[in-house]
Amino acid sequence: MYILDTDHVTLYQQGYAALGQRIAGLSPEELGTTVITYEEQLQGRLAVVRRARTVPERVTAYYWLRRTLDFFCRFPVIPFVEGAAKAFQHLKDLKLRIGTQDLLIAAIALSRQTTVVTRNQRDFGRIPDLLIDDWSLSTDFPTANP
Protein backbone atom coordinates (compact mmCIF):
# COMPACT_ATOMS: atom_id res chain seq x y z
CA MET A 1 0.00 0.00 0.00
CA TYR A 2 1.01 3.60 -0.63
CA ILE A 3 0.17 6.53 1.64
CA LEU A 4 0.01 9.94 0.01
CA ASP A 5 1.60 12.64 2.13
CA THR A 6 -0.04 16.06 2.27
CA ASP A 7 2.14 17.49 -0.49
CA HIS A 8 1.16 14.74 -2.92
CA VAL A 9 -2.53 15.11 -2.01
CA THR A 10 -2.22 18.82 -2.83
CA LEU A 11 -0.46 18.08 -6.12
CA TYR A 12 -3.23 15.66 -7.04
CA GLN A 13 -5.95 18.17 -6.14
CA GLN A 14 -4.22 20.78 -8.30
CA GLY A 15 -4.35 18.47 -11.29
CA TYR A 16 -0.70 17.39 -11.52
CA ALA A 17 -1.08 15.15 -14.59
CA ALA A 18 1.71 12.63 -14.00
CA LEU A 19 0.53 12.03 -10.45
CA GLY A 20 -3.08 11.66 -11.56
CA GLN A 21 -2.06 9.05 -14.14
CA ARG A 22 -0.02 7.15 -11.60
CA ILE A 23 -2.88 7.10 -9.11
CA ALA A 24 -5.35 6.05 -11.80
CA GLY A 25 -3.23 2.94 -12.39
CA LEU A 26 -3.70 1.70 -8.83
CA SER A 27 -6.57 -0.19 -7.29
CA PRO A 28 -8.38 1.49 -4.36
CA GLU A 29 -6.86 -0.89 -1.81
CA GLU A 30 -3.32 0.06 -2.90
CA LEU A 31 -3.61 3.75 -2.07
CA GLY A 32 -4.72 5.96 0.79
CA THR A 33 -3.82 8.94 2.88
CA THR A 34 -3.87 9.56 6.62
CA VAL A 35 -6.10 11.31 9.07
CA ILE A 36 -3.06 13.54 9.71
CA THR A 37 -3.13 14.75 6.10
CA TYR A 38 -6.89 15.29 6.44
CA GLU A 39 -6.25 17.42 9.54
CA GLU A 40 -3.53 19.46 7.79
CA GLN A 41 -5.60 20.09 4.70
CA LEU A 42 -8.76 20.94 6.58
CA GLN A 43 -6.94 23.39 8.87
CA GLY A 44 -5.34 25.06 5.86
CA ARG A 45 -8.56 25.29 3.85
CA LEU A 46 -10.52 26.66 6.81
CA ALA A 47 -7.82 29.27 7.49
CA VAL A 48 -8.13 30.49 3.88
CA VAL A 49 -11.93 30.61 4.21
CA ARG A 50 -11.64 32.69 7.39
CA ARG A 51 -9.17 35.12 5.77
CA ALA A 52 -11.26 35.63 2.62
CA ARG A 53 -12.62 39.18 2.42
CA THR A 54 -13.73 39.67 -1.17
CA VAL A 55 -16.28 37.73 -3.18
CA PRO A 56 -13.63 36.18 -5.46
CA GLU A 57 -11.53 35.19 -2.46
CA ARG A 58 -14.53 33.53 -0.81
CA VAL A 59 -15.55 31.74 -3.99
CA THR A 60 -12.02 30.40 -4.43
CA ALA A 61 -11.67 29.46 -0.77
CA TYR A 62 -14.93 27.51 -0.76
CA TYR A 63 -14.08 25.91 -4.10
CA TRP A 64 -10.91 24.44 -2.59
CA LEU A 65 -12.69 23.46 0.61
CA ARG A 66 -15.21 21.51 -1.49
CA ARG A 67 -12.45 19.92 -3.60
CA THR A 68 -10.80 18.79 -0.38
CA LEU A 69 -14.03 17.26 0.88
CA ASP A 70 -14.51 15.46 -2.44
CA PHE A 71 -10.98 14.06 -2.30
CA PHE A 72 -11.32 12.67 1.22
CA CYS A 73 -14.68 11.11 0.36
CA ARG A 74 -13.06 9.18 -2.51
CA PHE A 75 -9.78 8.03 -0.94
CA PRO A 76 -9.29 5.80 2.09
CA VAL A 77 -8.21 7.75 5.17
CA ILE A 78 -5.98 5.65 7.41
CA PRO A 79 -6.61 6.27 11.12
CA PHE A 80 -4.15 6.95 13.90
CA VAL A 81 -4.56 3.91 16.13
CA GLU A 82 -2.65 2.33 19.01
CA GLY A 83 0.04 0.75 16.81
CA ALA A 84 0.71 4.12 15.20
CA ALA A 85 0.76 5.78 18.62
CA LYS A 86 3.47 3.37 19.77
CA ALA A 87 5.49 3.96 16.60
CA PHE A 88 5.08 7.71 17.08
CA GLN A 89 6.40 7.54 20.64
CA HIS A 90 9.38 5.51 19.43
CA LEU A 91 10.12 8.14 16.76
CA LYS A 92 9.83 10.94 19.32
CA ASP A 93 12.26 9.08 21.55
CA LEU A 94 14.80 9.14 18.70
CA LYS A 95 14.76 12.98 18.82
CA LEU A 96 14.98 13.26 15.03
CA ARG A 97 14.02 16.96 14.89
CA ILE A 98 11.32 16.38 12.33
CA GLY A 99 7.93 18.08 12.43
CA THR A 100 5.25 16.40 14.51
CA GLN A 101 2.84 16.02 11.60
CA ASP A 102 5.49 14.23 9.52
CA LEU A 103 6.32 11.97 12.47
CA LEU A 104 2.63 11.13 12.85
CA ILE A 105 2.32 10.23 9.16
CA ALA A 106 5.52 8.19 9.35
CA ALA A 107 4.25 6.39 12.46
CA ILE A 108 1.07 5.36 10.65
CA ALA A 109 3.11 4.11 7.68
CA LEU A 110 5.56 2.21 9.88
CA SER A 111 2.77 0.58 11.88
CA ARG A 112 1.17 -0.63 8.64
CA GLN A 113 4.42 -1.35 6.76
CA THR A 114 3.47 0.94 3.89
CA THR A 115 5.31 3.42 1.68
CA VAL A 116 4.92 7.17 2.15
CA VAL A 117 4.67 9.04 -1.14
CA THR A 118 6.18 12.48 -0.55
CA ARG A 119 8.45 15.16 -1.97
CA ASN A 120 9.86 15.71 1.53
CA GLN A 121 12.75 13.28 1.14
CA ARG A 122 14.92 15.34 3.51
CA ASP A 123 12.78 14.73 6.59
CA PHE A 124 11.07 11.42 5.83
CA GLY A 125 14.40 10.01 4.60
CA ARG A 126 15.82 10.40 8.11
CA ILE A 127 13.26 8.06 9.65
CA PRO A 128 14.69 4.56 10.18
CA ASP A 129 12.99 1.74 8.26
CA LEU A 130 10.48 4.04 6.56
CA LEU A 131 9.82 3.31 2.89
CA ILE A 132 9.43 6.49 0.83
CA ASP A 133 8.84 7.34 -2.80
CA ASP A 134 8.34 10.57 -4.75
CA TRP A 135 5.85 10.29 -7.60
CA SER A 136 6.33 13.89 -8.64
CA LEU A 137 9.76 13.04 -10.10
CA SER A 138 8.95 10.43 -12.69
CA THR A 139 6.21 9.06 -14.85
CA ASP A 140 7.02 5.44 -14.08
CA PHE A 141 3.95 3.63 -12.83
CA PRO A 142 4.08 1.51 -9.67
CA THR A 143 3.50 -2.18 -9.96
CA ALA A 144 3.93 -3.25 -6.36
CA ASN A 145 4.96 -1.96 -2.97
CA PRO A 146 8.77 -2.29 -2.66
KAKA-V359822 format. One record per helix or strand of 2 or more residues. SS is the DSSP state (hx for helix, st for strand). FROM is the first residue (numbers start at 1). TO is the last residue. If there is no record, write none. Layout:
# KAKA-V359822
SS;FROM;TO  SS;FROM;TO
This chain:
# KAKA-V359822
st;2;4  hx;6;13  hx;17;24  hx;28;30  st;31;34  hx;35;51  hx;55;74  st;76;78  hx;82;93  hx;100;112  st;115;117  hx;121;124  st;131;133
